[in-house]
Amino acid sequence: MNEKIRQYIEELFRDVPQSRRAGELKEEMLINLNEKYEDLSKDYDEARAYELVIEGMGDPAELVGFLRDGAEEPGRTEAAIGGADEIDAVVVEAYSLNISVNASDDDVLSANVRPTAGKSGVKSRIMTERVGNRLVIRQEKRPWYYLFYPIFERLDVRLPRGYSGGLEIRCKSGNAEICQGAPARLSRLTLDMLSGNVRLGDIACGAYNVECVSGNIAVGSLSGSGEIVCLSGKIDIDRLSGESHRLRLTSGNLAAERLTGNVNAELSAGNVKIGSFRGAGSFSATSGNIRIDIGELSGDCSLRSTSGNIKAQVAKDAPFKLEAICRSGSIKTNLNELYDAKGKRAVAESGANPKHTLHASVVSGNVNVNVK
């Protein structure tokens, strides 16, 4: 441990009343500042490395004043906001919180921050304000010294009974659990998560937009039209229904038990597995397999994989025309098909007077389409 850093911290805390919080923060600062000093010592001499460490702390007066004044409660951590008769949307803006949103048993909209498992650290402040017909619940930005505390905090938002407006959540770091209890009916659902997992319960909405840059998305039951985007993680769906859906994954798998509507699913690296599909659209995977059970086609459906296999089972009472192409691999089907001269293309029909076409194409892989 660098002696000058230890002396600096001792002097900084000299007039601070002894408390658990002050002791924990002092210890964390000593550890973190010495680690930073060790890293800087690789590129600078001892004097300059020490200067950079101290400069990086910012103004310590704010920290000392905070601890000396005994501000054990950092401010507002809960709010009973009242009814939501004139509120069109509830907006939650956070940068480091786990967020839970559920319906309450009464007509009051409320929000509160509480610790979860483990070390609680310092509770976050929250602010509420009306912006037109929108109610904004915002987490205040923490002072720099809060960064020494692990974040184990949860924001609980309770929507009034029967609330049917919009819900928007934006969070840089943390998990989101939405309507895991009673079913919810919303006009619009928007989730923008930078790093964390998303879990949706039973939600009906006019439109939805769910984006998670790094984390997994789990959907219990969601109805409406919109887009689900996951750049690094997986999408796991129990039931998704509505007019149209766009599902995009950069790295991860897509799994859905029941999928209904006009679907556009695009994967860069991952597999597609659909237990029951009724609708139309396209499923494409750059590197991965596609497995789908089709109960009904309401329009043309395209299955495309650059490097992977396609396996589709179609209900016998869902008439369709099959067009399959395979550049490297094989095509298998229990339909009466016509192959081209190279055996890499198949055209066949299932049922009488099929109105819709199932396109299946792979560059490197196999195609297997069966009617059951």
N, C-alpha and C positions, 0 to 999 in steps of 0.2 A: 504494500500500500504506500502511495506517495505521501510523505510526511507533510509537505506543504498543503496538499489538498485536505488532509485530516485536520491540520491546524485552522485552515480557512473555514471548514464546516463547524469546528468547535466554536470558533469566534462568532460565526453566523447564528448559532443556536444559544449563545451565552445568556441572553436575556429572555429566552423563550421558556415559558412555564413547562415543567415536565408533564407529559401526558403520553398515553399510548400512541396517539396519532403522531406527535412530534418525534417520539422515539423511532417509530417505523419509518417515517419519512427521512429522518437523519441517516438511518442505516441504509435505506435504499439509495439515497444520494451518494453516500460514500462508495457504495458498490458501483453504481452506474458511472460516476465521474472518474473513478479509477480505471474502469474498463475503457472509457473514452480516452483517457490519458495514455493508456498502453497502446491503443491503436494509433494515436497521433505521434507517439514517440518513434514509430517506425519511419516517419517522414520528416520529423522536426527534432531539434535539440530539446533538452529538458525544459529550458526556460520558455521557449516558444510553445511547446506542447501544453505547459501549465497555463499560459496566457489564453490559449484557444479554448481550453476547458472552461476557465472562469468566464470568458466572454460569452461562451455558448449558453451559460445559465441565464442570461438576461439580467433584469433588475431584481436582486434578492430582497429589496425592501418590501415588495408586495407579499412575498412569502413570510417574512418575519412579522409583518404587521398582521397577517392572517392568523398566525399561530399565537402571537402575543395577546391578541384581542380575544382569544378563546372562541373563535367562531366555529364551534362544533357543528352547528347546523348551517349548511351552506346556502340556505335560502329556501325558496318554495320547492317542495318536492311532491306536492299533491294539489289538486284543484277540483272542487266540485263546481262545475261550470253551469249547471242548470239544464233546462230543457233545450231542445233543438228544433223548435217549430219553424224558425226562420233560417235555419242553416241548410245550405245546399250541399256542402261538402265539409268533411273533417279531414284536416291535413296534419300529418305528423312529420316533423323534420328533426332528425337526430344524426349524430356523427359517431356515437359509440354507445349503443344500448341494445339490449334484447327487448323486443317489442311484442306485446300480446294485446290483441284487440278482440273483444267479445261483447255480446249483448248483455245489458244489465237487467235486473228484475224490476226496475222502476223506470221513471221517465227522466232520470237525471243522467247527464253526460259527465263523466269524471275521468281523471287521469292521475296516476301516482307512480312514483319511482320507489322501488324497494329492492333490497339485496336478494340475490339468489344464493346458491350454494357457494361455500368457500369464503375467502376474505372479501369483505364488503367494500373496503376502501372508503372513498368519500362520495356521498350521494350527489347526484347531479341536480342542478336546478332545472326547472321547466317553466316556461312562460306560455301564456295563452293570450291570443288576441283575435279580434274579429277583423277580417279583411273583406268588406262587402258582405256577402252571404256565406263566406267561408270562415270556419273556425280553425285557427292554426295553433297547434301544440308544438312548441319548439324547445329543444334541449339547448341550454346556454353553453357556450364554448367554455371549456375548462381553462383555468390558468395553466401556465407551462408546468408548474410543479405537480399538478394532478397526474401527469404522465408517469410518475413513479409508482402510482397505484394500479394494480391489476383491475380490470373492469369486470365486475360481476354484478351488474345492475339490470333491472328489468323495469320497463315502463308498461304499466297496465292501463289500457284505455277501455272504458266501458261505454258502449253506445246506448243511447236511450232505447227503451223497449219500443219496437216497431219502427226504428229508424230506417229510412229507405233512401237517404241521400248518397252522396259519393264518399269514397274513402281513398285518400292518397297517403302513401308512406314513402319517405326517402330516408335512407340510412346508409352511412359509409361503412360501418363495422358493427355487426350484430345480427342476430337471428330474428325472424318475424313469424309469429303464429297468429293466423287470422281466422276468427270464427270457428274455433275448435269445439265449441259447445253447441248452442242452439243454432239452427239454420238461419241464414241472414239473406235479406233481399236488398241489394244496393243498386243505385242508378249507374254507378261506375266504380271500378276498382283499379287503382294504379299503385304498383309497387316498384320501387327503384332501389335495389340493394347492391352495394358495391362488393361487400365481402360478408357472407353469412348464408345461412340456410333459410328457406321459406317453406312454411307448411300452411296450406289452405284447408279449411274444413268444408262445410256445406254452404255454398254461396251461389245465389242466383243474381245476375246483374245484366244490365243492358250491354255494357262494354267493359273489357278488361285489358290491362297491359301490365304484364309481370316480367321484370328483368332482374337477373341476378348475374353479376359479372363473375364472381367466384363463390360457388356454393351449390347446393342441391335444391331442387324444387319438388315438393310433394303436394299433390292435389287430391283431396278427398272427393268432392263433387263440385264441379264448377259448370255453370250454364251461362251462355252469353256469346259474344263475338269479340275476338281480339287476338293478342299475340303473347306468347310466352318465349322468353329468350334466356338461354343459359350458356355463358361462354366457356366456363370451366366447371363441370359438374354434371349431374344427371337430372332428367325429368321423369318423375314417377307419378302416373295418373291412375286413379281408380275410375273416375267417370268424368268425361268432358263432353258437353253437348251444347248445341246452339247452331247458328247459321254458318259461321265461318271461323276458322282457327288457323293461326300461323305459328308453327313451332320451330324454333331455331336453336341448334346446339353446335358449338365449336369443338368441344372435346367432352364426350360423355354419351351415355345411352339414353334412349327414349323407350319407356315402357308404359303401356296404357291397357287397362283391362277392358274399358268400354269407351269407344270414341265414336261420336256422331257429328255429322255436318260436312261442310266443305273444308278439307284439311290440306294445308301446305306445310309439309315437314321437311326440313333441311338439316342434315348432319354432316359435319366434316370428318370426324373420327369417332365412330361409335356404332352401336347396333340399334335396330328398330324392332320392337316386339309389341304387336297389337293383338290383344286377346279377342276383341269383337269390334268390328268396324262396320258402320252403316253410313254411307255417304259417297263423296267423290273427292277428287283432288290429286295430290301427288306426294310420294314419299321418296326421298333421295338420300343416299349415303355415299360419301366419297370413299371412305374406308370402313366397311362394316357390313353386317348381314341384315336382311329385312325378312321378318317373319310376320305374317298377318293372316287373320281369319276374317273373311268378308261375309257378312250376313245379308247385305243388300247394297246395291249400287244405285245411286240416284243420279249419276253422271259418269263420265270417263274417269278412270283411275290409273295413275302412272306409278310404277315401282322401278326405281333406277339405283344401281349400285356400280361404282367404278371398280372396286375391288372387294368382292364379297358375294355371298349367295342370296338368292331370293326364294323364299318358300311361301306360297299362298294357298290357302284353302278357301273355297268359295261354296256357299250354300247351294244346294241343287235347285232351289226355287228362285235363284237370282240369275236370270239369263244374262249372258254377256258374250262378247266377242274377244278372243284372246289374240294378241299380237306380241310375240316374244322374239327376242334377238339376243344372241350370245356370241361374243367374239372368241372367247377362250373358255371352254367349259362344255356343258351339255344342257339340253332342254328335255325335261321329262314332264308328261302330263297324262292324265287318264282320258283325255278328250281325243276324238278323231281329228288328227291334225294333218296338215300338209307342210312338208319341209321343203326348203329350197335345195339346190343341188349340193351345197356344202353341209347341210344338216345343221346350220346355225340359226335358222329362222323358222318359226312356226306360226301358222295362222289357223285358228280353230274357232268353233262356236259351241256354246252351251245353252240349251234351252231353245225355245221357239222365238223367232223374231227378236233377237237381242237388240236393245236400243243403245247400250253402253259398251265401251271397249275397255278392257284391262290390258294396259301396256306393261310389259316386263322386260327390262333390258339390263344386261351386265357386260362389262368390258372383260373382267377376269373373274370368273366364278360360274356357278350353276344356277339354272332356273328350274323350279319345280312348282307346277300349278296343278292342283287337284280339286275336283268337285266332289263334295260329300253331302 
